[in-house]
Amino acid sequence: MKEETIENITKLLIEKKMNLAFAESATAGALCARFSLMDDAGSFLKGGIACYDACLKQNLLDVDEALLKKYTPESMEVTKAITLGLGKLIPADIHIGVTGLTCPGGSETAEKPVGTMFIYAVHGGEHIFSERMNFSGSQEEIVSGTIARCAELLEDYLLKLN
């Protein structure tokens, strides 16, 4: 990941007086932790929730059990739901949710293999970006790739704001 991307996001958030929060399943807080390492993180980072287990998605982030059963905890539909649920718990301008499969044992199939990751983001409750990605490699490489792609999407969005 390009260090400049995260630094640029930090500057843009501070300049625009905006803040963000994360709901992370497969990345288990790595995205939030990455942003917490930036200078002045307290001025733009509200925090995050690591919701690795489906029961946290359901009980804490108010994801409907039927949605979890129909689409699986690792899906775009559930990623959207955890992002929206996060907005009820942590007030922030931008909410970002991440789910996916970094290792065997989840809901992987031939159509959704290990390395499939989902990102969903809202600004003021309105959808701003989402993406389904496929990575290969170790768990660490999948998480790193997801963080890098999320940063790219966020930077692109912030650069387009007036």
C-alpha contacts under 8 A as a table, 3 or more apart, distances in Angstrom:
res1	aa1	res2	aa2	distance
1	M	5	T	7.87
1	M	144	S	7.40
1	M	145	G	7.52
1	M	147	I	7.88
1	M	148	A	5.10
2	K	5	T	5.52
2	K	6	I	7.35
2	K	148	A	7.54
3	E	6	I	5.58
3	E	7	E	6.35
4	E	7	E	4.95
4	E	8	N	5.86
5	T	8	N	5.11
5	T	9	I	6.19
5	T	151	A	6.59
5	T	152	E	6.86
5	T	155	E	6.90
6	I	9	I	5.06
6	I	10	T	6.19
6	I	35	F	7.33
6	I	151	A	6.45
7	E	10	T	5.06
7	E	11	K	6.35
7	E	38	M	7.26
8	N	11	K	5.12
8	N	12	L	6.12
8	N	155	E	7.29
9	I	12	L	5.04
9	I	13	L	6.04
9	I	151	A	7.63
9	I	154	L	7.32
9	I	155	E	5.52
9	I	158	L	7.43
10	T	13	L	5.28
10	T	14	I	6.23
10	T	38	M	7.30
10	T	41	A	7.71
10	T	44	F	7.40
11	K	14	I	5.22
11	K	15	E	5.92
12	L	15	E	5.02
12	L	16	K	5.98
12	L	158	L	6.70
12	L	159	L	7.68
13	L	16	K	5.19
13	L	17	K	5.83
13	L	18	M	4.95
13	L	19	N	6.38
13	L	44	F	6.21
13	L	158	L	7.72
14	I	17	K	4.89
14	I	18	M	6.28
14	I	19	N	7.91
14	I	43	S	6.74
14	I	44	F	6.27
15	E	18	M	7.81
17	K	44	F	7.51
18	M	44	F	6.08
18	M	92	A	7.87
18	M	93	D	5.96
18	M	94	I	7.75
19	N	43	S	7.25
19	N	44	F	4.07
19	N	45	L	5.51
19	N	46	K	6.43
19	N	92	A	5.61
19	N	93	D	5.40
19	N	94	I	6.35
20	L	44	F	6.28
20	L	45	L	5.31
20	L	46	K	5.74
20	L	47	G	7.44
20	L	92	A	5.23
20	L	93	D	5.77
20	L	94	I	4.55
20	L	95	H	5.72
20	L	96	I	7.66
21	A	32	C	7.58
21	A	45	L	6.35
21	A	46	K	5.28
21	A	47	G	5.06
21	A	48	G	5.32
21	A	86	L	7.88
21	A	90	I	6.97
21	A	92	A	6.17
21	A	94	I	6.45
21	A	95	H	5.03
21	A	96	I	6.40
22	F	29	G	7.93
22	F	31	L	7.61
22	F	32	C	6.31
22	F	47	G	6.53
22	F	48	G	4.37
22	F	49	I	6.28
22	F	83	T	7.63
22	F	86	L	7.45
22	F	95	H	5.82
22	F	96	I	4.89
22	F	97	G	5.78
22	F	98	V	7.97
23	A	29	G	7.87
23	A	48	G	5.62
23	A	49	I	4.85
23	A	50	A	6.06
23	A	51	C	6.76
23	A	82	I	6.40
23	A	83	T	6.21
23	A	86	L	6.28
23	A	95	H	7.71
23	A	96	I	6.28
23	A	97	G	4.63
23	A	98	V	6.43
24	E	27	T	5.64
24	E	28	A	5.29
24	E	29	G	5.73
24	E	31	L	7.69
24	E	48	G	7.38
24	E	49	I	6.14
24	E	50	A	4.83
24	E	51	C	5.77
24	E	52	Y	7.04
24	E	97	G	5.73
24	E	98	V	4.91
24	E	99	T	6.42
25	S	28	A	5.17
25	S	29	G	7.72
25	S	50	A	5.76
25	S	51	C	4.78
25	S	52	Y	4.13
25	S	53	D	7.34
25	S	97	G	7.99
25	S	98	V	5.93
25	S	99	T	4.88
25	S	100	G	7.24
26	A	52	Y	6.07
26	A	98	V	6.86
26	A	99	T	5.12
26	A	100	G	5.37
26	A	101	L	6.36
26	A	102	T	6.42
26	A	143	V	7.65
27	T	30	A	5.42
27	T	31	L	6.71
27	T	50	A	7.90
27	T	98	V	7.06
27	T	99	T	7.34
27	T	143	V	5.70
28	A	31	L	7.94
28	A	50	A	4.83
28	A	51	C	6.88
28	A	52	Y	6.07
29	G	32	C	5.31
29	G	33	A	6.02
29	G	48	G	6.88
29	G	49	I	6.86
29	G	50	A	5.22
30	A	33	A	4.95
30	A	34	R	6.03
30	A	143	V	7.70
30	A	147	I	7.85
31	L	34	R	5.15
31	L	35	F	6.57
31	L	147	I	5.81
32	C	35	F	5.31
32	C	36	S	6.17
32	C	47	G	6.70
32	C	48	G	6.06
33	A	36	S	4.94
33	A	37	L	6.63
34	R	37	L	5.60
34	R	38	M	7.57
35	F	38	M	5.67
35	F	41	A	6.85
35	F	45	L	7.28
36	S	41	A	5.41
36	S	42	G	7.84
36	S	45	L	6.97
37	L	41	A	6.99
38	M	41	A	5.45
40	D	43	S	5.60
40	D	44	F	7.48
41	A	44	F	5.59
41	A	45	L	5.49
42	G	45	L	5.56
42	G	46	K	7.30
46	K	90	I	7.27
46	K	91	P	7.73
46	K	92	A	6.62
47	G	90	I	7.69
49	I	86	L	7.96
51	C	54	A	7.18
51	C	56	L	5.35
51	C	57	K	5.88
52	Y	56	L	7.29
52	Y	57	K	7.92
53	D	56	L	5.69
53	D	57	K	6.96
54	A	57	K	5.02
54	A	58	Q	6.30
54	A	68	L	7.75
54	A	73	P	6.07
55	C	58	Q	5.04
55	C	59	N	5.78
55	C	60	L	7.83
56	L	59	N	5.11
56	L	60	L	5.07
56	L	61	L	6.68
57	K	60	L	5.80
57	K	61	L	4.97
57	K	62	D	6.47
57	K	63	V	5.61
57	K	82	I	6.39
58	Q	61	L	5.78
58	Q	62	D	4.90
58	Q	63	V	4.36
58	Q	64	D	6.10
58	Q	65	E	6.35
59	N	62	D	5.55
59	N	63	V	7.29
61	L	81	A	7.84
61	L	82	I	5.70
61	L	85	G	4.52
61	L	86	L	6.00
61	L	89	L	7.84
62	D	81	A	7.90
62	D	82	I	7.57
62	D	85	G	5.82
63	V	67	L	7.09
63	V	68	L	7.34
63	V	78	V	7.17
63	V	81	A	5.81
63	V	82	I	6.45
63	V	85	G	7.09
64	D	67	L	5.28
64	D	68	L	6.61
65	E	68	L	5.07
65	E	69	K	6.24
66	A	69	K	5.08
66	A	70	K	5.97
67	L	70	K	5.16
67	L	71	Y	5.90
67	L	72	T	7.32
67	L	77	E	7.50
67	L	78	V	6.88
68	L	71	Y	5.56
68	L	72	T	4.71
68	L	73	P	5.22
68	L	78	V	6.64
69	K	72	T	5.39
69	K	73	P	7.72
71	Y	74	E	7.59
71	Y	75	S	6.05
71	Y	77	E	6.79
71	Y	78	V	7.24
72	T	75	S	6.02
72	T	78	V	7.39
72	T	107	S	6.53
73	P	78	V	5.92
73	P	79	T	7.99
73	P	99	T	7.46
73	P	107	S	7.74
74	E	78	V	6.75
74	E	79	T	7.35
74	E	99	T	5.31
74	E	100	G	4.77
74	E	101	L	6.74
74	E	106	G	7.76
74	E	107	S	6.80
74	E	117	M	7.76
74	E	118	F	7.65
75	S	78	V	5.37
75	S	79	T	6.11
75	S	99	T	6.81
75	S	100	G	6.87
75	S	118	F	6.62
76	M	79	T	4.87
76	M	80	K	6.11
76	M	99	T	7.83
76	M	118	F	5.74
76	M	119	I	7.37
76	M	120	Y	7.41
76	M	132	R	7.28
77	E	80	K	5.28
77	E	81	A	6.35
78	V	81	A	4.82
78	V	82	I	6.13
78	V	99	T	7.82
79	T	82	I	5.30
79	T	83	T	6.23
79	T	97	G	5.60
79	T	98	V	5.85
79	T	99	T	5.78
79	T	118	F	6.59
79	T	119	I	6.62
79	T	120	Y	6.02
80	K	83	T	5.14
80	K	84	L	6.27
80	K	97	G	6.84
80	K	120	Y	5.57
80	K	121	A	7.67
81	A	84	L	5.16
81	A	85	G	5.98
82	I	85	G	4.87
82	I	86	L	5.94
82	I	97	G	6.11
83	T	86	L	5.13
83	T	87	G	6.66
83	T	95	H	6.01
83	T	96	I	5.71
83	T	97	G	4.64
83	T	120	Y	6.74
83	T	121	A	6.77
83	T	122	V	7.47
84	L	87	G	5.24
84	L	88	K	7.13
84	L	95	H	7.66
84	L	122	V	7.90
84	L	125	G	7.38
85	G	88	K	5.42
85	G	89	L	7.00
86	L	89	L	5.22
86	L	90	I	6.00
86	L	95	H	6.99
87	G	90	I	5.52
87	G	91	P	5.98
87	G	92	A	7.15
87	G	95	H	6.54
87	G	125	G	7.65
88	K	91	P	7.08
92	A	95	H	6.61
93	D	123	H	5.57
93	D	124	G	5.55
94	I	121	A	7.01
94	I	122	V	5.65
94	I	123	H	4.44
94	I	124	G	6.58
95	H	121	A	5.62
95	H	122	V	5.39
95	H	123	H	6.57
96	I	119	I	7.11
96	I	120	Y	5.77
96	I	121	A	4.33
96	I	122	V	6.61
97	G	119	I	5.73
97	G	120	Y	5.24
97	G	121	A	6.32
98	V	117	M	7.33
98	V	118	F	5.57
98	V	119	I	4.69
98	V	120	Y	6.63
99	T	117	M	5.95
99	T	118	F	5.29
99	T	119	I	6.86
100	G	115	G	7.28
100	G	116	T	5.60
100	G	117	M	4.02
100	G	118	F	5.73
101	L	104	P	7.26
101	L	106	G	6.61
101	L	107	S	7.70
101	L	108	E	7.09
101	L	113	P	7.43
101	L	114	V	4.95
101	L	115	G	5.46
101	L	116	T	5.56
101	L	117	M	6.19
102	T	114	V	5.72
102	T	115	G	5.39
102	T	116	T	7.52
102	T	117	M	7.94
102	T	138	S	7.70
102	T	139	Q	5.01
102	T	142	I	6.17
102	T	143	V	7.20
103	C	106	G	7.49
103	C	114	V	5.68
103	C	115	G	7.40
103	C	139	Q	6.30
104	P	108	E	7.00
104	P	114	V	6.20
105	G	108	E	7.33
107	S	112	K	7.77
108	E	111	E	7.82
108	E	112	K	5.26
108	E	113	P	4.89
108	E	114	V	5.97
109	T	112	K	4.81
109	T	113	P	5.34
110	A	113	P	5.61
112	K	116	T	6.03
113	P	116	T	5.91
114	V	136	S	7.81
115	G	133	M	7.83
115	G	134	N	5.25
115	G	135	F	4.57
115	G	136	S	5.55
115	G	137	G	7.71
115	G	142	I	6.08
116	T	132	R	7.02
116	T	133	M	5.62
116	T	134	N	4.44
116	T	135	F	6.36
117	M	132	R	5.76
117	M	133	M	5.11
117	M	134	N	6.24
117	M	135	F	7.77
117	M	146	T	7.09
118	F	130	S	7.37
118	F	131	E	5.79
118	F	132	R	4.63
118	F	133	M	6.31
119	I	129	F	7.89
119	I	130	S	5.19
119	I	131	E	5.33
119	I	132	R	6.65
119	I	150	C	7.09
120	Y	127	H	7.74
120	Y	129	F	6.04
120	Y	130	S	4.24
120	Y	131	E	6.75
121	A	127	H	5.98
121	A	128	I	5.70
121	A	129	F	5.38
121	A	130	S	6.15
122	V	125	G	5.31
122	V	126	E	4.98
122	V	127	H	4.33
122	V	128	I	5.18
122	V	129	F	7.16
123	H	126	E	5.26
123	H	127	H	6.54
123	H	128	I	6.35
127	H	130	S	7.90
128	I	157	Y	7.40
129	F	153	L	7.16
133	M	146	T	7.86
135	F	141	E	7.95
135	F	142	I	5.65
135	F	145	G	7.14
136	S	141	E	7.51
136	S	142	I	6.53
137	G	140	E	7.94
137	G	141	E	5.69
137	G	142	I	6.42
138	S	141	E	5.08
138	S	142	I	6.26
139	Q	142	I	5.13
139	Q	143	V	6.18
140	E	143	V	5.16
140	E	144	S	6.00
141	E	144	S	5.01
141	E	145	G	5.98
142	I	145	G	5.15
142	I	146	T	6.19
143	V	146	T	5.07
143	V	147	I	6.23
144	S	147	I	5.15
144	S	148	A	6.17
145	G	148	A	5.09
145	G	149	R	6.13
146	T	149	R	5.18
146	T	150	C	6.03
147	I	150	C	5.14
147	I	151	A	6.12
148	A	151	A	5.12
148	A	152	E	6.30
149	R	152	E	5.02
149	R	153	L	6.24
150	C	153	L	5.16
150	C	154	L	6.09
151	A	154	L	5.09
151	A	155	E	5.97
152	E	155	E	5.16
152	E	156	D	6.13
153	L	156	D	5.18
153	L	157	Y	6.24
154	L	157	Y	5.11
154	L	158	L	6.15
155	E	158	L	5.16
155	E	159	L	6.08
156	D	159	L	5.28
156	D	160	K	6.49
157	Y	160	K	5.33
157	Y	161	L	6.75
158	L	161	L	5.34
159	L	162	N	7.92
